[in-house]
Amino acid sequence: MAATILVQITTNLARKGEPTHLLISTSSIEGQDSGLLHDSLVSCNNLVTVERTRIHKVIGRLPATTMQKIDLCLKAALGLQ
């Protein structure tokens, strides 16, 4: 079984600025290529592992620099910092 780990992305911006959350602004270059329609928070508190066959559609991608920021949020959420 090939699996991948997913994080929740939400338009509820109430936790913006917390070390476990990353704001993706649709007005920024990273946000424009993300496939997101609204400013959103990547919430690294909510992780789920799913089989890759259950992922039916990729709506966008985030650049490597943004993924590095998400790595820092994941480390904070998992207590690895």
N, C-alpha and C positions, 0 to 999 in steps of 0.2 A: 504494500500500500504506500504510494507516494503521498506525502502530506505536506501541508504548508501551514504556517502560523499567521493568523489574521488579527488585526487590531480594529477596534471600533472607530468609525469616523462619524462625527455628529455635527449638526449645525448649532447645537446649544453651546454657546461660547462662554458660559458662566465660569468655567474653570481655566480660562485663558491665563497664561502666565505661570501656571503650576509646572514644576519640573517634569511631571509625567504626561504633559499635554503639549502638543505642537500646533500652532495656528497655521493653517494654509489659507492665505488670502487669494481670492480669485482675481484680484487686481494686480497681483505680482506675476512675474514670469513663471515661477514654479507652479502657481495656482492655475494659470491659464492652460498649461499643458497637463494638469492633473485629471481633467475630465469632470471635476466637481463643478456644480452649478452655483454654489453659495460658499461664502467664507465658512470654513469648517475647522474643527479640532480633531486631531488624531489623538485618541485616548489610549495610551499604552497601559492603562489599568485593566482593560478588558481584552484579554487574549483568548483566542480559541484556535484549536488545531482541527483542520478539516482535510478530508481527502481531496486531492486536486481535481478529481473527476466531478466533484460537486460544484466547482467554480465554472460557471457557464459563460460568463462574459467579463472581460476586462474593460473597465470604463476609462482608464487613463493610466498614467505612469508618473512617478515622481523622480526628479533628477537625483543623482548620487549625492549631491551636497545636502539635499533635504533628507535623504535616507540616513545620512550620518547624524543629522539632528534627531531623527527618530530613534536611532541607536542609543543616543544619550538619554532620551526619554524612557526607553525600555530599561536601560541600566538603572535609572532612578526608580522605576516602578518595581524592579526586581531586587533592589537594595544592593546593587553591584558597584555603586560609586563610593 
